Amino acid sequence: MNGSQKDIRGQRPEVGRQKPDGLCSALDICLPSSVLRRPATAFTLIELLVVIGIIAILAAMILAVTNRAKNSASKATDINNLHQIMIALHTYAGDNADVLPLVNWDNGHGLNGGAAHRGWLYLPDLTATGTNVYHADTGSLWEFLKQPKIYLCPMDRPWEPHYSDHDGAVETRQQQLSSYAMNGAVNGFMYYWEHPDLPYTKLGAMQPGDCAFWETDETDPWFFNDGANNPKEGVSGRHHQGAIQAQFDASVSYVKLDAWYNDVDFTNKNRLWCFPGSSDGRDPE
């Protein structure tokens, strides 16, 4: 073997080296020269905008689905909370000769005469101010519930300030214990405030379908000045323009805003205007 042959056999083929078309050996990586000479291309501005737009649409769809799922879960919690509150209300009445607790129509103060009276949600502390007036563990139903979270919708933010049409100012709620209010009609609204020594309303005097509790409209802090509401103060629209309500037969249901306000506008006694001591279900005085 001469030197030239040894040198040729000792050489290692250079993998990947471009050779003229048609002259590649078996160990070479052979690509057409036209491909190897092609410059790299980037996305155009229009292509980037299209991709960004698609991503934004997908993100919006996912967010909408997530929000609906959260809202549905919150509705389920509200239904469970109000069901437990109604069981507690029935248990309380069963232990107290069928008498219902007061609705806390008191604005955080004493009733006529100045004395504090215990209601379903709290006994107002007349020595305190602000939110310290209200303590759930002093309410008539606490002994049956004993969990603060039962009084609140998971979507509610009781500490957040809002503009109050009633007071003409941005403010926080006085009472931050509960997202739910008891129907003031149970005590004739101002009637029992004026006459706190009268016998309280009995459960048997209410119709099974009369509304006992509802989710209060969270848009005005004034609606949370105590533990009761007038139906005209409205219900929350947080659940797709509707809220959860409870009836005296212990059933709990969803009500749309338009259906609620149709009942509010009714002039005779109905499921919202349901005080047993008057012909139209309202304050008899």
Secondary structure per residue as TSV (DSSP state, phi and psi in degrees):
chain	resnum	aa	ss	phi	psi
A	1	M	-	360.0	124.6
A	2	N	-	-84.5	171.3
A	3	G	H	-63.4	-35.8
A	4	S	H	-67.3	-36.8
A	5	Q	H	-66.6	-41.7
A	6	K	H	-61.5	-40.9
A	7	D	H	-64.5	-41.1
A	8	I	H	-65.1	-43.3
A	9	R	H	-73.4	-24.4
A	10	G	H	-80.9	-13.5
A	11	Q	-	-74.5	142.9
A	12	R	-	-97.5	133.3
A	13	P	-	-62.1	142.6
A	14	E	-	-91.0	103.2
A	15	V	T	-71.0	133.5
A	16	G	T	92.3	-11.3
A	17	R	-	-70.1	132.3
A	18	Q	-	-70.6	131.6
A	19	K	-	-123.9	161.0
A	20	P	-	-54.2	143.2
A	21	D	T	-52.5	134.9
A	22	G	T	86.5	-2.8
A	23	L	-	-114.7	20.3
A	24	C	-	-81.7	140.8
A	25	S	-	-84.9	175.8
A	26	A	T	-65.5	-27.8
A	27	L	T	-91.3	-5.3
A	28	D	S	-82.4	154.6
A	29	I	-	-92.3	113.6
A	30	C	-	-109.0	120.0
A	31	L	-	-128.0	148.7
A	32	P	-	-58.7	142.2
A	33	S	H	-62.9	-27.5
A	34	S	H	-65.8	-33.9
A	35	V	H	-72.3	-43.3
A	36	L	H	-64.6	-26.3
A	37	R	T	-88.2	-5.6
A	38	R	-	-71.4	128.6
A	39	P	-	-73.4	150.7
A	40	A	-	-67.5	140.8
A	41	T	-	-114.1	149.9
A	42	A	-	-113.4	167.6
A	43	F	-	-63.1	143.2
A	44	T	-	-80.5	165.3
A	45	L	H	-59.4	-40.3
A	46	I	H	-64.4	-42.6
A	47	E	H	-62.1	-40.8
A	48	L	H	-62.8	-42.4
A	49	L	H	-64.4	-38.1
A	50	V	H	-63.4	-45.2
A	51	V	H	-62.2	-44.7
A	52	I	H	-62.1	-41.0
A	53	G	H	-62.5	-42.4
A	54	I	H	-63.4	-43.3
A	55	I	H	-62.7	-41.1
A	56	A	H	-64.1	-40.5
A	57	I	H	-64.3	-44.8
A	58	L	H	-62.8	-40.9
A	59	A	H	-64.1	-40.6
A	60	A	H	-64.3	-39.7
A	61	M	H	-64.9	-42.4
A	62	I	H	-65.6	-41.5
A	63	L	H	-63.4	-41.1
A	64	A	H	-63.1	-43.5
A	65	V	H	-63.5	-42.1
A	66	T	H	-63.0	-43.0
A	67	N	H	-64.5	-39.5
A	68	R	H	-64.2	-39.2
A	69	A	H	-65.4	-41.8
A	70	K	H	-63.8	-40.6
A	71	N	H	-65.9	-40.9
A	72	S	H	-63.6	-39.9
A	73	A	H	-64.9	-39.4
A	74	S	H	-65.6	-41.3
A	75	K	H	-59.9	-42.2
A	76	A	H	-62.6	-38.7
A	77	T	H	-66.5	-41.8
A	78	D	H	-60.4	-43.7
A	79	I	H	-60.0	-44.5
A	80	N	H	-65.4	-42.6
A	81	N	H	-60.5	-49.4
A	82	L	H	-69.1	-30.6
A	83	H	H	-64.1	-42.5
A	84	Q	H	-66.4	-38.4
A	85	I	H	-63.3	-40.3
A	86	M	H	-68.4	-37.2
A	87	I	H	-62.3	-42.4
A	88	A	H	-62.8	-39.8
A	89	L	H	-63.5	-44.2
A	90	H	H	-65.8	-39.1
A	91	T	H	-64.9	-43.1
A	92	Y	H	-59.5	-46.8
A	93	A	H	-63.4	-38.6
A	94	G	H	-63.7	-30.0
A	95	D	H	-87.2	-7.3
A	96	N	T	-131.3	46.3
A	97	A	T	55.9	36.9
A	98	D	T	73.9	7.2
A	99	V	B	-81.9	134.2
A	100	L	-	-83.9	153.5
A	101	P	-	-70.0	158.9
A	102	L	B	-64.0	155.2
A	103	V	-	-88.4	0.6
A	104	N	-	65.3	44.5
A	105	W	-	-87.4	79.4
A	106	D	S	-144.1	-5.4
A	107	N	T	55.9	27.3
A	108	G	T	74.9	17.0
A	109	H	S	-126.0	-177.0
A	110	G	-	-73.7	162.8
A	111	L	-	-81.4	-174.6
A	112	N	T	-54.6	125.7
A	113	G	T	106.3	-17.1
A	114	G	S	97.3	-12.7
A	115	A	-	-79.3	143.6
A	116	A	-	-79.3	139.6
A	117	H	-	-125.7	135.4
A	118	R	-	-71.5	134.6
A	119	G	B	-118.0	-174.2
A	120	W	S	-60.1	-32.4
A	121	L	S	-99.6	-36.1
A	122	Y	-	-164.2	164.9
A	123	L	-	-107.9	113.7
A	124	P	-	-61.5	134.9
A	125	D	-	-88.6	103.0
A	126	L	T	-73.6	-6.5
A	127	T	T	-94.3	-6.3
A	128	A	-	-106.9	174.2
A	129	T	-	-133.8	162.9
A	130	G	G	61.1	-144.0
A	131	T	G	-69.4	-14.5
A	132	N	G	-71.5	-8.7
A	133	V	G	-69.2	-27.2
A	134	Y	-	-110.6	126.5
A	135	H	-	-138.9	119.3
A	136	A	G	-62.6	-30.3
A	137	D	G	-73.8	-0.6
A	138	T	G	-101.2	-2.6
A	139	G	S	-78.4	161.7
A	140	S	T	-66.5	-27.3
A	141	L	T	-96.6	-4.5
A	142	W	H	-59.5	-38.7
A	143	E	H	-62.9	-19.3
A	144	F	H	-99.3	-20.1
A	145	L	H	-104.6	-59.7
A	146	K	-	57.0	24.5
A	147	Q	-	-138.7	112.4
A	148	P	G	-56.4	-32.1
A	149	K	G	-67.2	-19.8
A	150	I	G	-66.9	-23.6
A	151	Y	G	-85.1	-2.3
A	152	L	S	-127.1	139.0
A	153	C	-	-74.2	136.3
A	154	P	T	-60.5	-24.4
A	155	M	T	-87.3	-10.4
A	156	D	-	-78.8	145.2
A	157	R	-	-126.4	80.2
A	158	P	T	-63.5	-20.5
A	159	W	T	-86.5	-10.3
A	160	E	S	-77.1	134.9
A	161	P	-	-74.6	147.0
A	162	H	E	-141.8	160.0
A	163	Y	E	-75.7	132.1
A	164	S	E	-103.6	118.3
A	165	D	T	-64.2	-32.2
A	166	H	T	-66.8	-44.3
A	167	D	T	-99.4	-10.4
A	168	G	T	65.9	34.6
A	169	A	E	-156.1	159.2
A	170	V	E	-80.9	128.5
A	171	E	E	-155.5	169.3
A	172	T	-	-102.1	168.3
A	173	R	-	-71.6	143.8
A	174	Q	S	-68.5	-50.6
A	175	Q	-	-102.4	116.0
A	176	Q	-	-115.2	19.4
A	177	L	S	-80.7	-36.6
A	178	S	-	-136.6	140.9
A	179	S	S	-83.9	-12.5
A	180	Y	E	-110.0	144.7
A	181	A	E	-119.8	149.5
A	182	M	E	-88.1	147.0
A	183	N	E	-66.3	117.2
A	184	G	G	-61.9	-18.7
A	185	A	G	-64.1	-23.6
A	186	V	G	-57.7	-35.0
A	187	N	G	-108.3	17.9
A	188	G	T	66.9	28.0
A	189	F	T	58.1	-111.3
A	190	M	H	-75.8	-10.9
A	191	Y	H	-60.8	-47.1
A	192	Y	H	-77.4	-22.2
A	193	W	H	-66.3	-40.5
A	194	E	H	-72.3	-29.7
A	195	H	-	-129.0	66.6
A	196	P	T	-68.6	-12.8
A	197	D	T	-92.6	-2.5
A	198	L	S	-69.7	154.4
A	199	P	-	-59.4	137.5
A	200	Y	-	-72.6	160.5
A	201	T	-	-64.6	142.1
A	202	K	B	-98.9	150.6
A	203	L	G	-59.4	-39.4
A	204	G	G	-65.9	-16.5
A	205	A	G	-82.4	-14.6
A	206	M	S	-89.4	147.5
A	207	Q	-	-77.3	146.6
A	208	P	T	-54.6	-35.9
A	209	G	T	-89.0	1.3
A	210	D	S	-65.2	141.9
A	211	C	E	-80.1	125.5
A	212	A	E	-98.9	-43.3
A	213	F	E	-138.8	156.7
A	214	W	E	-154.7	164.4
A	215	E	E	-75.0	119.4
A	216	T	B	-71.3	144.6
A	217	D	-	-60.3	115.0
A	218	E	T	-82.7	-1.8
A	219	T	T	-76.5	-17.8
A	220	D	-	-127.0	115.3
A	221	P	G	-57.7	-25.7
A	222	W	G	-60.4	-28.1
A	223	F	G	-67.3	-9.4
A	224	F	G	-112.5	37.9
A	225	N	S	-78.7	-15.8
A	226	D	S	-158.3	-151.5
A	227	G	S	-105.8	8.2
A	228	A	E	-130.8	161.7
A	229	N	E	-141.9	157.4
A	230	N	-	-87.7	139.0
A	231	P	G	-53.7	-29.9
A	232	K	G	-65.9	-21.4
A	233	E	G	-71.2	-14.7
A	234	G	-	87.8	172.1
A	235	V	B	-112.8	165.1
A	236	S	-	-69.8	149.8
A	237	G	-	-109.3	18.2
A	238	R	T	-68.5	-22.2
A	239	H	T	-100.6	72.2
A	240	H	T	53.6	56.3
A	241	Q	S	62.7	41.7
A	242	G	E	-164.1	175.6
A	243	A	E	-146.2	173.4
A	244	I	E	-101.1	137.9
A	245	Q	E	-133.0	159.8
A	246	A	E	-128.7	140.1
A	247	Q	E	-104.8	166.3
A	248	F	T	-71.1	-14.1
A	249	D	T	-82.1	8.4
A	250	A	S	76.7	7.0
A	251	S	-	-79.3	150.7
A	252	V	E	-129.5	136.3
A	253	S	E	-148.6	170.8
A	254	Y	E	-98.6	137.6
A	255	V	E	-130.3	132.4
A	256	K	E	-78.8	154.4
A	257	L	H	-59.6	-42.3
A	258	D	H	-65.7	-37.4
A	259	A	H	-66.3	-39.1
A	260	W	H	-60.8	-50.2
A	261	Y	H	-73.4	-21.0
A	262	N	H	-63.8	-41.0
A	263	D	H	-70.2	-35.2
A	264	V	H	-61.8	-39.2
A	265	D	T	-77.2	-8.8
A	266	F	-	-69.1	133.1
A	267	T	-	-88.2	-17.1
A	268	N	S	-100.5	179.8
A	269	K	-	-64.4	136.3
A	270	N	-	-150.9	-160.1
A	271	R	S	-71.5	-22.5
A	272	L	S	-93.0	-45.4
A	273	W	S	-92.2	88.9
A	274	C	-	-132.7	22.5
A	275	F	-	-63.6	124.6
A	276	P	T	-65.9	-20.0
A	277	G	T	-91.0	10.9
A	278	S	S	-141.5	156.7
A	279	S	T	-71.5	-29.2
A	280	D	T	-104.8	6.8
A	281	G	S	78.0	7.4
A	282	R	S	-108.3	-170.3
A	283	D	-	-60.5	123.9
A	284	P	-	-72.8	-9.1
A	285	E	-	-106.4	360.0
